[in-house]
Amino acid sequence: MRLLLVRHGETPSNVASLLDTAAPGPGLTALGTRQAAALSEALADEDIEALYASTLVRTQLTAAPLAAARGLGVHIRDGIRELAAGDLEREPGDTQRGRLYLRTVLAWADGERALRMPGPGGESGTEVLARYDAVVAEAAGSGARTVAMVSHGAAIRLWTAVRARNLDADFAAAHPLRNTGVVVLEGSPGDGWRALSWAGALVTPAREGGPAGRPVDAG
């Protein structure tokens, strides 16, 4: 299966650099709406047969123009929502407490999956991967050859770092995914996954120099 993981369009919380992971979450900014509208053209060469979005409003708004253009329904699944921030919710991402969120995500990617985000509602890495895996397995079991999932930046970085055999925690740490950036993978839950591109840049195996081709946008 060819799997396209798409980060949602820009939100007001992205502009303010706030951790905002709770449901239903914010909508899109004017720029985010334009980014969502541009997805159909950006993915014009992809023969998408199934389209998924998370339970957060921003992913559904991002998926809607693509769904309309392709005549597809959108499968809404909680498993691909953003990683719950727990007590760090609404913290600015550039503060000490805000940076704890990303440090925890990267620790999960590096194998420390029993760690939890602080506070009520904080998940462990094991729980996050299990819920994300379940949606990917559902999509693979549908028989669709190409599937797009509109998800979230931290969730995509974690899942790909752990499940793509040519990515790792160091890659995830070095490569944030911009709004409506796309990660393309091929594989299956049984055989594993290989990342083909990250936001338009070709991906080389982990620890072999990072992305090749044009530079990856780190914004």
Secondary structure, 3 states (H helix, E strand, C coil): CEEEEEECCCCHHHHCCECCCCCCCCCCCHHHHHHHHHHHHHCCCCCCCEEEECCCHHHHHHHHHHHHHHCCCEEECHHHCCCCCHHHCCCECCCHHHHHHHHHHHHHHCCCCCCECCCCCCCEHHHHHHHHHHHHHHHHHCCCCEEEEEECHHHHHHHHHHHECCCCHHHHHHCCCCCCCEEEEEEECCCEEEEEEECCEEECCCCCCCEECCCCCCC
